[in-house]
Amino acid sequence: MPIRIAARQAGYCRCNTVFATAPAVYPDGHFDPRQLQILKADPNLVVTSAAPATKNEDAADAAADQMRSDIERTMTVAKLREELGKMDVPIPDGAKKADLIDLIMAVTAQAPDEA
């Protein structure tokens, strides 16, 4: 079964793989059993089983990927910080552009649930 892995801090590297804070799905067999054991035991990673995606999930993932691409292309670090400030989102010291984009993506993903 595929697994979903997210790092608690962007750019975290383990088992020759760099992980982002946004969850990524890895196909069955991507990691060998020993690597899976190491990843699951690592407190800096969130590792969960990932059921095969439905068509709706695939569409949502594609939309999220497009949104991330648009943000990366059109927004500067200063603009990202400004937008996060408007949303009262705390920004960690030393946050890079990828970290700020992860925060924006997380906040916008939560917004419909809060309404």
C-alpha positions in Angstrom: 0.0 0.0 0.0 1.3 3.5 -0.8 2.4 5.7 2.1 2.1 9.4 2.8 5.0 11.2 4.4 5.3 14.8 5.6 8.2 16.4 7.5 7.7 18.5 10.5 10.3 20.9 9.0 10.7 21.5 5.2 13.8 20.0 3.7 14.3 17.2 6.2 16.3 14.4 4.7 16.1 10.7 5.7 16.8 7.5 3.7 18.2 9.5 0.7 14.9 11.4 0.4 14.2 15.1 1.1 10.8 15.6 2.6 8.6 18.7 2.6 6.0 19.7 5.1 3.3 19.1 2.6 2.5 15.4 2.5 3.8 13.4 -0.4 2.6 9.9 -1.4 5.1 7.3 -2.3 4.1 4.1 -4.2 4.3 0.7 -2.7 7.9 -0.6 -2.9 9.5 2.9 -3.1 11.2 2.3 0.3 12.5 -1.2 1.4 11.2 -2.7 4.7 14.2 -1.4 6.6 13.8 2.1 5.3 10.0 2.1 6.2 10.9 1.0 9.7 13.4 3.9 10.0 10.9 6.5 8.6 8.0 5.4 10.8 10.3 5.6 13.9 11.6 9.1 13.0 9.9 11.8 15.2 10.6 14.4 12.5 8.3 12.7 10.0 4.6 11.9 9.9 4.1 8.6 8.1 0.6 7.2 7.3 -0.9 4.7 4.9 -2.3 6.2 1.8 -5.3 4.6 0.1 -5.3 4.8 -3.7 -6.5 8.1 -4.8 -10.0 8.6 -6.2 -10.7 10.8 -9.2 -11.8 13.6 -6.9 -8.6 13.4 -4.9 -6.6 13.4 -8.1 -8.3 16.5 -9.2 -7.8 18.2 -5.8 -4.1 17.2 -5.9 -3.8 18.7 -9.4 -5.5 21.9 -8.3 -3.2 22.1 -5.2 -0.1 21.5 -7.4 -1.3 24.3 -9.8 -1.9 26.7 -6.9 1.6 25.9 -5.4 3.1 26.5 -8.9 1.3 29.8 -9.3 2.3 31.0 -5.8 6.0 30.1 -6.4 5.9 31.9 -9.8 4.0 35.1 -8.8 4.7 35.8 -5.1 7.9 37.1 -3.6 9.0 36.2 0.0 8.0 39.7 1.1 4.5 39.3 -0.4 4.1 35.8 1.2 5.1 37.2 4.6 2.6 40.1 4.1 -0.2 37.7 3.2 0.6 35.4 6.2 0.6 38.4 8.5 -2.8 39.4 7.3 -4.0 35.9 8.2 -2.3 36.1 11.6 -0.2 33.1 10.8 3.0 32.9 12.9 6.1 32.7 10.7 9.0 30.7 12.0 12.4 32.4 12.3 14.5 31.6 9.2 11.6 30.5 7.1 12.5 30.2 3.5 10.1 30.7 0.5 9.2 27.0 0.4 8.3 27.1 4.1 6.1 30.2 3.5 4.4 28.5 0.6 3.7 25.5 2.8 2.1 27.7 5.4 -0.1 29.4 2.8 -1.1 26.1 1.4 -1.9 24.7 4.8 -4.0 27.7 5.7 -6.0 27.7 2.5 -6.6 24.0 2.7 -8.1 24.5 6.2 -10.3 27.5 5.3 -13.3 25.5 3.9 -13.5 23.3 7.0 -13.7 26.4 9.3 -16.6 28.0 7.5 
